[in-house]
Amino acid sequence: MDTESRSPVVRLDDAVAVLGGFPALAGASIEIDHGEILLLRGPNGAGKTTLLRLCAGLVPLARGAGEVLGHDLSTERESIRQRVGLLGHHNGLYLDLTVGENVRFWGSTVGADDREIAGAIERMGVGDRLVDVTVRRLSAGQRRRTALACLVARRAELWLLDEPHAGLDATARDDIDAILRAAARAGATVVVASHELERAGALATRTVDVVAGQINPAAGEATP
């Protein structure tokens, strides 16, 4: 086993991230291991979204130390972005492209071949009659599935999801949960920020509180 496989997927030590002159993260420390489904719990403005974006390499680390998948957050943010998938409130899809075209585009950024593209589409349940449909014509749940297929095609090792159940009906929410559990079983690590605590708590293997830009490990709770 190599050094990276023994190391946490995410390690933050007193991490500070500043947005608009305000410390959105103010000394956050956490370790996240391979295969976890971690729930970030906290009020609006607590720093959950900033934490996800920091781990995705999209927000600079102002102070402290941090590594994601063995890459230094201070100096290797571009390398991190190539291995991490962030799904925010917007799906990041091109509305005028089809499901298949969207997945192929994102897969091409990491050199995914046709077999991988087809596998991602099939795994997320957007093949057959949907693959040639433009995203503009999809339901909210189908768009979410397509966005997750893009994460699979990009070979994302760390899935960062901000309110993944928002705007979905009960069936679509159940489908998303099943997809995330399957991703974790396949070796991905999943971090979810959510206000839907009953549903997300049942999905998560661990829960932590994000409060005033800090992570409270004492509030973490294991979920069976």
C-alpha positions, -999 to 999 in steps of 0.1 A, spaced: 0 0 0 14 34 -10 16 65 11 -14 82 -4 -37 52 1 -28 52 38 -34 90 41 -68 106 46 -85 118 15 -88 153 31 -67 167 59 -72 203 71 -52 218 99 -64 253 111 -75 261 76 -85 297 69 -103 308 38 -112 345 32 -140 356 9 -145 393 4 -123 401 34 -143 379 57 -130 346 71 -156 322 57 -134 294 73 -117 304 105 -94 277 116 -111 245 103 -95 211 111 -107 177 99 -96 144 84 -118 125 60 -110 89 51 -115 68 20 -150 56 14 -167 78 40 -200 96 34 -196 127 55 -225 150 63 -216 187 70 -243 201 93 -248 238 101 -268 270 95 -266 291 64 -234 311 64 -215 287 87 -189 279 60 -202 246 46 -201 257 9 -167 273 14 -154 241 28 -166 222 -2 -151 247 -26 -118 247 -7 -116 209 -10 -123 213 -47 -94 236 -52 -116 265 -61 -110 287 -30 -75 296 -20 -61 286 14 -52 319 32 -36 303 63 -32 269 79 -24 237 61 -44 213 39 -41 184 16 -67 167 -7 -58 134 -22 -22 140 -13 -20 174 -30 -11 205 -11 -40 231 -11 -15 259 -11 5 249 -42 -14 222 -61 -50 234 -65 -51 227 -102 -40 190 -97 -68 187 -71 -94 200 -95 -86 172 -119 -95 145 -93 -124 160 -75 -161 165 -85 -182 194 -71 -219 194 -75 -234 226 -62 -269 242 -64 -264 243 -102 -256 211 -120 -229 225 -142 -245 211 -174 -249 226 -208 -286 229 -214 -285 228 -252 -263 196 -252 -277 161 -248 -271 139 -218 -246 119 -238 -228 151 -251 -225 165 -216 -211 133 -201 -187 129 -231 -175 165 -227 -167 161 -190 -152 127 -195 -129 141 -222 -112 164 -197 -96 133 -181 -93 112 -213 -122 89 -206 -128 64 -234 -162 54 -250 -165 24 -227 -161 46 -196 -186 72 -209 -212 45 -216 -206 30 -182 -211 63 -164 -243 69 -183 -257 35 -176 -246 35 -139 -265 68 -133 -297 56 -151 -297 82 -179 -291 58 -208 -315 44 -234 -343 70 -241 -325 99 -223 -290 98 -237 -300 118 -268 -323 142 -250 -311 178 -244 -306 187 -208 -331 216 -212 -359 190 -215 -350 169 -185 -367 169 -151 -348 181 -120 -340 145 -110 -328 135 -144 -305 166 -145 -291 156 -111 -285 121 -124 -267 135 -155 -245 157 -133 -235 126 -112 -228 107 -144 -204 135 -153 -186 130 -120 -183 93 -127 -170 99 -162 -144 124 -148 -132 96 -125 -139 118 -95 -123 103 -63 -138 129 -40 -175 138 -45 -185 172 -30 -222 178 -30 -240 209 -18 -277 203 -11 -279 173 -35 -316 166 -27 -329 201 -33 -358 204 -56 -362 166 -61 -392 144 -54 -391 115 -29 -383 89 -57 -354 110 -71 -340 116 -36 -340 79 -29 -323 73 -63 -296 99 -54 -290 82 -20 -285 49 -37 -261 64 -62 -240 80 -35 -239 48 -14 -228 28 -45 -201 54 -52 -187 50 -17 -188 12 -20 -168 16 -53 -141 36 -35 -151 72 -38 -153 95 -8 -185 116 -5 -189 149 14 -225 163 16 -236 196 29 -274 195 36 -302 210 57 -323 179 52 -308 163 83 -331 133 86 -324 121 51 -288 131 49 -281 118 84 -294 83 74 -271 84 43 -240 95 61 -215 74 79 -203 104 99 -217 138 107 -198 170 118 -210 204 127 -198 235 109 -203 266 130 -189 301 125 -163 288 100 -150 260 123 -156 223 124 -167 208 157 -154 172 159 -170 168 193 -204 171 176 -196 144 151 -219 114 153 -216 80 138 -246 68 118 -253 31 116 
